[in-house]
Amino acid sequence: MPYIQHAGRHEFGQNFLVDRSVIDDFVELVARTDGPIVEIGAGDGALTLPLSRQGRELTAVEIDSKRSKRLSRQTPDNVTVVCADVLSFRFPQYPHVVVGNIPFHVTTPIVRALLAADHWHTAVLLVQWEVARRRAGVGGATLLTASWWPWYDFELHSRVPARAFRPVPSVDGGLFSMVRRGTPLVDDRRGYQEFVRLVFTGKGHGLPEILQRTGRIARKDQQDWQRANRVGPQHLPKDLTAHQWASLWHLVAPGRPAGPRRPAPRRPGSPASARRR
């Protein structure tokens, strides 16, 4: 397996991607998108340089001043290298793509910041494996994923072994994407997210009991919804899909007519959905 040689400081918690086959997979996923690119954590340019060959406008954000200066001397004219902390970086106010090998220790703050941001339409990210699985709802969704599902589609693409990084981390990485939905499944973001939090943190031995304890749903309406969505007493909040959460919200949202909505059919896996382990 071919590797890129790498040496340097590790004080920013970065694990640098060195496996060329993983880099190729990453670049291929980005090539399926269009528009300007913003790269998070450019490092020594393992992704920056291959991505620059697509000829698209690319802004590479790197917190290490020495690395950012060195990288700026190696990149073509379509690349702008910015030395900045991505958590304080001002993203473009026009449609763009976000990519990055995210430092594992700041994955959640960065993902939260991206989800709350406007204008970008696709994010292709390399994060800790378990985080990638949870964000994509594999094995059960988290509160964060369920809270944002009506506005974003999350997809897990592949598992990246720890040996693909230098220094080698203690866990594997995961390549996943977030795509902004053209038409959100829900209109009221604040109300929906408050409801999801209420359900996820609610007490009960299963989702039906938790829902009843919220006091938001008539028992008959809830039973109809459960039958339509094939939700049994053993199900938990983490077991619902994006469309099931949306249909549940439409059932309880203020000003909405009561009554269950049938869930949308599950979307078949795309060719981009790769090795799931």
C-alpha positions, -999 to +999 in steps of 0.1 A: +000+000+000+017+033-011+022+060+014+033+096+014+063+104+036+054+128+064+072+143+093+064+173+115+048+186+146+017+171+162+008+198+186-025+206+169-038+171+173-036+164+136-033+129+122-020+134+086-035+113+058-007+094+040-024+065+022-026+074-015-055+050-021-076+067+005-066+101-009-077+090-043-111+078-029-115+111-011-107+132-043-131+111-063-159+118-040-152+155-042-150+153-080-187+143-080-196+178-066-192+212-082-184+247-072-156+262-051-140+241-023-130+250+012-106+225+028-104+222+066-070+213+081-049+213+049-018+203+067+010+195+042-014+194+012-020+157+010-056+165-002-050+201-013-026+194-041-047+165-057-078+186-053-062+216-069-058+197-102-096+198-106-091+235-115-117+247-090-113+276-067-099+262-035-094+278-001-072+257+021-075+265+059-046+254+081-040+265+117-003+258+117+015+290+104+046+271+093+027+246+074+004+272+058+034+292+046+051+262+032+019+250+015+012+284-001+045+281-019+035+247-035+000+254-047-012+268-081-030+300-086-065+286-081-056+278-044-056+303-015-040+291+017-054+308+048-038+304+083-067+303+107-086+282+132-116+268+113-139+274+143-134+311+138-130+311+100-156+329+080-169+306+053-179+320+019-213+336+015-220+317-017-225+280-026-194+258-020-182+224-010-164+217+024-138+189+026-113+179+052-094+154+073-108+166+106-086+164+138-104+138+159-104+158+191-124+187+175-147+167+152-180+175+171-174+213+174-166+215+137-195+194+126-219+214+148-205+246+133-210+234+098-245+222+103-255+256+117-238+274+087-254+285+055-243+284+018-222+252+016-241+223-001-219+193+004-193+183+030-170+154+025-152+147+058-127+122+073-134+117+110-131+091+137-148+059+126-174+056+153-183+093+149-188+088+111-210+058+118-231+077+143-234+107+121-247+085+093-272+068+116-255+034+112-263+012+142-286+039+156-287+077+152-276+102+178-294+132+190-272+154+168-280+135+137-317+132+143-318+170+151-304+178+116-317+150+094-346+170+079-321+194+065-292+171+056-286+137+042-257+119+059-239+090+041-211+067+053-187+058+025-158+039+039-137+029+069-101+042+069-076+021+088-054+039+115-023+029+095-034+054+068-024+083+091+008+096+105+011+097+135-009+065+137-040+072+159-055+046+183-087+043+162-097+040+126-112+069+106-144+071+086-151+089+054-186+103+052-206+131+036-233+156+045-255+169+017-280+197+022-314+187+011-330+207-017-363+206+001-362+202+039-384+175+054-394+199+082-401+237+082-398+246+118-362+240+128-364+253+164-396+235+173-385+202+157-351+202+174-366+209+208-390+180+202-362+157+192-343+166+223-374+161+245-378+126+231-341+116+232-338+127+268-373+114+279-379+086+303-395+053+294-387+017+285-392+023+248-402+049+223-440+045+226-438+050+264-414+080+260-438+096+234-468+092+257-449+108+286-442+139+265-480+147+265-477+159+229-496+130+211-531+115+216-528+078+222-549+069+192-528+091+169-496+076+182-509+041+177-518+048+141-484+064+135-467+034+151-486+010+128-479+031+097-442+033+105-438-003+119-426+011+153-429-014+181-426-011+219-390-022+218-379+007+195-358+035+209-354+071+196-321+061+180-339+036+158-360+061+138-351+071+103-350+107+090-384+103+074-399+087+105-387+116+126-402+140+101-436+122+100-436+122+138-430+159+140-458+166+114-481+146+138-473+168+168-463+202+153-485+231+164-510+242+138-506+209+118-535+186+112-534+155+133-530+121+117-501+098+107-482+102+075-467+072+058-429+071+058-411+077+025-395+046+010-359+040+021-334+053-005-314+025-020-276+027-015-257+046-041-225+035-058-206+060-035-217+040-005-187+018-001-172-006+024-192-007+056-177-028+083 
